[in-house]
Amino acid sequence: MRMRPHTTIEREWMRAMRKPKRDMVVENHGSIVMFRPLTEKAMQWVDENIPLESWQWFGNAFACEPQYAGDLAEGMIDGGL
Protein backbone atom coordinates (compact mmCIF):
# COMPACT_ATOMS: atom_id res chain seq x y z
CA MET A 1 0.00 0.00 0.00
CA ARG A 2 1.43 3.35 -1.01
CA MET A 3 1.24 6.24 1.45
CA ARG A 4 0.35 9.71 0.23
CA PRO A 5 2.98 12.45 0.62
CA HIS A 6 2.60 14.84 3.53
CA THR A 7 0.95 18.17 2.88
CA THR A 8 2.79 21.40 3.63
CA ILE A 9 0.71 21.91 6.77
CA GLU A 10 1.49 18.40 8.00
CA ARG A 11 5.21 18.93 7.39
CA GLU A 12 5.15 22.26 9.27
CA TRP A 13 3.30 20.66 12.18
CA MET A 14 5.80 17.78 12.37
CA ARG A 15 8.71 20.25 12.27
CA ALA A 16 7.14 22.29 15.09
CA MET A 17 6.66 19.18 17.22
CA ARG A 18 10.37 18.29 16.89
CA LYS A 19 11.56 21.71 18.05
CA PRO A 20 12.33 22.03 21.74
CA LYS A 21 9.86 24.17 23.61
CA ARG A 22 11.25 27.42 24.99
CA ASP A 23 9.93 29.46 27.86
CA MET A 24 12.17 32.49 27.31
CA VAL A 25 14.15 34.08 24.50
CA VAL A 26 17.25 36.08 25.42
CA GLU A 27 18.60 38.62 22.95
CA ASN A 28 22.01 40.22 23.53
CA HIS A 29 22.17 43.66 21.92
CA GLY A 30 25.56 44.61 23.35
CA SER A 31 24.69 47.45 25.72
CA ILE A 32 21.37 45.85 26.71
CA VAL A 33 19.97 42.33 26.98
CA MET A 34 16.32 41.66 26.25
CA PHE A 35 14.39 38.82 27.89
CA ARG A 36 11.18 37.80 26.12
CA PRO A 37 8.85 35.45 28.07
CA LEU A 38 7.12 33.07 25.65
CA THR A 39 4.94 31.05 28.00
CA GLU A 40 2.59 31.70 30.88
CA LYS A 41 5.04 29.79 33.11
CA ALA A 42 7.82 32.22 32.16
CA MET A 43 5.62 35.27 32.71
CA GLN A 44 4.58 33.99 36.13
CA TRP A 45 8.24 33.38 37.07
CA VAL A 46 9.13 36.93 36.02
CA ASP A 47 6.22 38.39 38.00
CA GLU A 48 7.21 36.44 41.12
CA ASN A 49 10.99 36.91 40.97
CA ILE A 50 11.93 40.16 39.24
CA PRO A 51 10.83 43.58 40.49
CA LEU A 52 10.45 45.27 37.10
CA GLU A 53 9.46 48.88 36.48
CA SER A 54 7.10 49.70 33.61
CA TRP A 55 9.88 51.52 31.72
CA GLN A 56 11.91 48.30 31.54
CA TRP A 57 9.33 46.69 29.23
CA PHE A 58 9.68 47.14 25.48
CA GLY A 59 6.64 45.48 23.96
CA ASN A 60 6.61 41.89 25.22
CA ALA A 61 10.27 41.86 26.36
CA PHE A 62 12.06 43.48 29.28
CA ALA A 63 15.49 45.07 29.30
CA CYS A 64 18.38 44.13 31.55
CA GLU A 65 21.94 45.43 31.84
CA PRO A 66 24.45 42.88 30.52
CA GLN A 67 26.24 42.61 33.87
CA TYR A 68 23.09 41.11 35.43
CA ALA A 69 21.93 38.96 32.50
CA GLY A 70 24.00 35.86 33.35
CA ASP A 71 22.76 35.68 36.94
CA LEU A 72 19.21 36.30 35.78
CA ALA A 73 19.42 33.50 33.21
CA GLU A 74 20.87 31.12 35.84
CA GLY A 75 18.00 31.98 38.16
CA MET A 76 15.51 31.21 35.42
CA ILE A 77 17.14 27.86 34.72
CA ASP A 78 17.22 27.03 38.45
CA GLY A 79 13.54 28.06 38.57
CA GLY A 80 12.61 25.49 35.95
CA LEU A 81 12.49 27.60 32.80
KAWO-V910673 format. One record per residue. N is the residue number from 0. PSI is psi in radians with two decimals (999 if undefined). NEAR is the number of other ideal C-beta (glycine too) atoms within 10 Angstrom. Layout:
[[N/PSI/NEAR] [N/PSI/NEAR]]
This chain:
[[0/2.29/2] [1/2.31/4] [2/2.54/5] [3/2.63/6] [4/2.67/7] [5/2.52/11] [6/2.92/9] [7/-0.74/7] [8/-0.74/8] [9/-0.72/11] [10/-0.75/11] [11/-0.72/11] [12/-0.78/11] [13/-0.68/10] [14/-0.74/9] [15/-0.62/9] [16/-0.43/8] [17/-0.40/6] [18/2.44/7] [19/2.51/4] [20/2.37/8] [21/2.49/13] [22/-0.50/17] [23/2.47/20] [24/2.33/13] [25/2.21/15] [26/2.06/10] [27/2.03/10] [28/0.40/9] [29/-1.40/6] [30/-0.13/8] [31/2.60/13] [32/2.28/21] [33/2.33/17] [34/2.16/21] [35/1.80/15] [36/2.30/21] [37/-0.32/14] [38/2.85/13] [39/-0.66/9] [40/-0.78/14] [41/-0.75/20] [42/-0.69/14] [43/-0.73/12] [44/-0.75/19] [45/-0.83/18] [46/-0.65/11] [47/-0.35/8] [48/-0.24/12] [49/2.06/14] [50/1.56/6] [51/2.51/14] [52/2.74/7] [53/-0.55/6] [54/-0.22/8] [55/-0.26/13] [56/2.31/11] [57/1.68/11] [58/-2.14/7] [59/0.37/11] [60/2.68/17] [61/2.63/20] [62/2.58/15] [63/2.49/19] [64/2.49/10] [65/-0.58/12] [66/-0.37/8] [67/-0.19/10] [68/-0.72/16] [69/-0.82/10] [70/-0.66/10] [71/-0.76/19] [72/-0.71/16] [73/-0.71/10] [74/-0.68/13] [75/-0.74/20] [76/-0.80/11] [77/-0.51/8] [78/0.02/15] [79/0.16/9] [80/999/17]]
